[in-house]
Amino acid sequence: MSLNPFEAIGLRIIVLVTAAYVVIAIGRAAARRFEREMSRGTGLDVIERTKRAQTLGRILQKALSIVVMSMAALMILRELDIDITPVLTGAGIAGLAIGFGAQTLVRDVISGFFLIVEDQVRVGDVAVVNGQGGLVEQVNLRTIVLRDETGTVHIFPNGEVKTLANMSK
């Protein structure tokens, strides 16, 4: 018994979606294992390593998910006989235009990358950013999220962080 062309396309799309899900699940498991490995040991150093591992793990999971879902979407479009060359060309042109128009966003992402790599601040640290103190709830490539002692949430774009004092280090 052979499949008609529509059933074959449907089956390939199901395989692509399943493969994307599996890759994302494996990446999530790898990030959790990375966090566990970094958290081994005793002493205060473990707390610091755990915070850094959680921050890096979240960023890696988000990046992997975006890349895998984008690739899966393009492969599904190809399976549906939609020419993806104009989509890729349009994405390249749009990316260039957005890059020029979103220079502050690019500055925030680059600043956030170095902020994380240089281990300046992590989730759970008590920090003062641009004169505002609080507990660091999130460190993303684009922003730092602080919650002050009154419960107010402050969001700072990484490119606008002029002063940062980490009181937990």
VENZI-V681964 format. One record per residue. N is the residue number from 1. RES is the residue in one letter. PHI is phi in radians with two decimals (* if undefined). PSI is psi in whole degrees, 0 to 359 (NA if undefined). D_FIRST is the distance of its C-alpha to the first C-alpha in Angstrom with 1 decimal. Layout:
n | res | phi | psi | d_first
N | RES | PHI | PSI | D_FIRST
N | RES | PHI | PSI | D_FIRST
//
This chain:
n | res | phi | psi | d_first
1 | M | * | 124 | 0.0
2 | S | -1.84 | 155 | 3.8
3 | L | -1.52 | 144 | 6.8
4 | N | -1.32 | 165 | 9.6
5 | P | -0.99 | 324 | 12.9
6 | F | -1.21 | 323 | 14.5
7 | E | -1.18 | 321 | 12.1
8 | A | -1.12 | 318 | 12.3
9 | I | -1.12 | 315 | 16.0
10 | G | -1.04 | 318 | 16.4
11 | L | -1.13 | 318 | 14.8
12 | R | -1.13 | 323 | 17.2
13 | I | -1.16 | 319 | 20.1
14 | I | -1.08 | 320 | 19.6
15 | V | -1.13 | 318 | 19.7
16 | L | -1.09 | 314 | 22.8
17 | V | -1.11 | 317 | 24.6
18 | T | -1.12 | 317 | 24.0
19 | A | -1.10 | 318 | 25.3
20 | A | -1.08 | 316 | 28.3
21 | Y | -1.06 | 317 | 29.0
22 | V | -1.14 | 317 | 29.0
23 | V | -1.09 | 317 | 31.3
24 | I | -1.14 | 319 | 33.7
25 | A | -1.12 | 320 | 33.7
26 | I | -1.13 | 318 | 34.5
27 | G | -1.08 | 319 | 37.2
28 | R | -1.11 | 317 | 38.6
29 | A | -1.14 | 320 | 38.8
30 | A | -1.13 | 321 | 40.4
31 | A | -1.15 | 320 | 42.9
32 | R | -1.12 | 319 | 43.8
33 | R | -1.14 | 319 | 44.2
34 | F | -1.00 | 315 | 46.4
35 | E | -1.10 | 318 | 48.5
36 | R | -1.12 | 317 | 48.9
37 | E | -1.11 | 320 | 49.9
38 | M | -1.24 | 338 | 52.4
39 | S | -1.57 | 358 | 53.8
40 | R | -1.25 | 151 | 54.8
41 | G | 1.98 | 191 | 58.4
42 | T | -2.37 | 167 | 61.5
43 | G | 1.67 | 180 | 64.1
44 | L | -1.20 | 333 | 64.3
45 | D | -1.07 | 328 | 62.3
46 | V | -1.13 | 320 | 59.1
47 | I | -1.08 | 316 | 59.5
48 | E | -1.12 | 316 | 59.7
49 | R | -1.11 | 321 | 56.8
50 | T | -1.10 | 315 | 54.7
51 | K | -1.05 | 315 | 55.6
52 | R | -1.14 | 318 | 54.7
53 | A | -1.09 | 320 | 51.4
54 | Q | -1.12 | 317 | 50.4
55 | T | -1.10 | 310 | 51.3
56 | L | -1.14 | 321 | 49.4
57 | G | -1.06 | 316 | 46.4
58 | R | -1.11 | 317 | 46.1
59 | I | -1.15 | 317 | 46.4
60 | L | -1.11 | 320 | 43.8
61 | Q | -1.09 | 314 | 41.3
62 | K | -1.10 | 314 | 41.9
63 | A | -1.10 | 315 | 41.7
64 | L | -1.07 | 317 | 38.4
65 | S | -1.06 | 316 | 36.9
66 | I | -1.12 | 315 | 37.9
67 | V | -1.12 | 313 | 36.7
68 | V | -1.15 | 317 | 33.3
69 | M | -1.16 | 323 | 32.7
70 | S | -1.14 | 315 | 33.9
71 | M | -1.11 | 318 | 31.6
72 | A | -1.10 | 319 | 28.6
73 | A | -1.08 | 317 | 29.6
74 | L | -1.15 | 321 | 29.9
75 | M | -1.17 | 324 | 26.5
76 | I | -1.16 | 319 | 24.9
77 | L | -1.06 | 321 | 26.8
78 | R | -1.11 | 320 | 25.5
79 | E | -1.11 | 330 | 21.9
80 | L | -1.50 | 13 | 22.8
81 | D | 1.03 | 34 | 24.3
82 | I | -1.71 | 124 | 27.8
83 | D | -1.19 | 117 | 30.2
84 | I | -1.56 | 356 | 31.9
85 | T | -1.06 | 313 | 34.7
86 | P | -1.12 | 327 | 36.9
87 | V | -1.12 | 314 | 36.2
88 | L | -1.16 | 320 | 37.3
89 | T | -1.12 | 314 | 40.2
90 | G | -1.08 | 321 | 41.2
91 | A | -1.13 | 321 | 41.0
92 | G | -1.13 | 315 | 43.2
93 | I | -1.16 | 316 | 45.8
94 | A | -1.10 | 321 | 45.7
95 | G | -1.08 | 319 | 46.2
96 | L | -1.13 | 314 | 49.1
97 | A | -1.12 | 317 | 50.7
98 | I | -1.15 | 322 | 50.1
99 | G | -1.03 | 318 | 51.6
100 | F | -1.23 | 320 | 54.7
101 | G | -1.35 | 338 | 54.9
102 | A | -2.04 | 48 | 54.2
103 | Q | -1.10 | 326 | 56.5
104 | T | -1.19 | 324 | 57.7
105 | L | -1.12 | 317 | 54.2
106 | V | -1.10 | 318 | 53.8
107 | R | -1.06 | 318 | 57.2
108 | D | -1.07 | 316 | 56.3
109 | V | -1.16 | 316 | 53.1
110 | I | -1.13 | 316 | 54.9
111 | S | -1.07 | 318 | 57.8
112 | G | -1.11 | 321 | 55.4
113 | F | -1.03 | 311 | 53.7
114 | F | -1.22 | 327 | 57.2
115 | L | -1.05 | 319 | 58.3
116 | I | -1.34 | 314 | 55.5
117 | V | -1.11 | 321 | 55.6
118 | E | -1.39 | 359 | 59.4
119 | D | 1.01 | 45 | 59.1
120 | Q | -1.35 | 324 | 61.7
121 | V | -2.65 | 147 | 60.4
122 | R | -2.35 | 165 | 57.7
123 | V | -1.06 | 133 | 56.4
124 | G | 1.68 | 349 | 59.1
125 | D | -1.32 | 154 | 62.0
126 | V | -1.71 | 123 | 65.1
127 | A | -2.46 | 161 | 65.9
128 | V | -2.07 | 117 | 68.0
129 | V | -1.99 | 121 | 66.3
130 | N | 0.88 | 38 | 68.6
131 | G | 1.53 | 356 | 71.1
132 | Q | -1.86 | 120 | 68.8
133 | G | -1.66 | 157 | 68.3
134 | G | 2.91 | 183 | 65.6
135 | L | -1.57 | 130 | 62.7
136 | V | -1.32 | 115 | 59.8
137 | E | -1.64 | 326 | 56.7
138 | Q | -2.56 | 144 | 54.3
139 | V | -2.23 | 111 | 54.4
140 | N | -1.96 | 173 | 51.8
141 | L | -1.11 | 333 | 51.6
142 | R | -1.80 | 328 | 53.2
143 | T | -2.44 | 162 | 55.5
144 | I | -2.05 | 132 | 57.5
145 | V | -1.95 | 121 | 57.8
146 | L | -1.99 | 147 | 61.0
147 | R | -2.10 | 121 | 62.2
148 | D | -1.44 | 180 | 66.0
149 | E | -1.19 | 342 | 68.1
150 | T | -1.56 | 355 | 68.2
151 | G | 1.68 | 0 | 64.4
152 | T | -1.31 | 135 | 64.0
153 | V | -1.65 | 129 | 61.0
154 | H | -2.04 | 132 | 61.9
155 | I | -2.04 | 123 | 59.3
156 | F | -2.02 | 122 | 60.5
157 | P | -1.11 | 136 | 58.6
158 | N | -1.05 | 328 | 58.7
159 | G | -1.23 | 343 | 60.3
160 | E | -1.79 | 6 | 63.2
161 | V | -1.33 | 108 | 64.0
162 | K | -1.63 | 319 | 67.5
163 | T | -2.27 | 138 | 68.8
164 | L | -2.45 | 121 | 66.9
165 | A | -2.05 | 118 | 68.7
166 | N | -1.68 | 111 | 66.7
167 | M | -1.49 | 354 | 68.8
168 | S | -1.59 | 346 | 66.4
169 | K | -1.61 | NA | 66.9
//
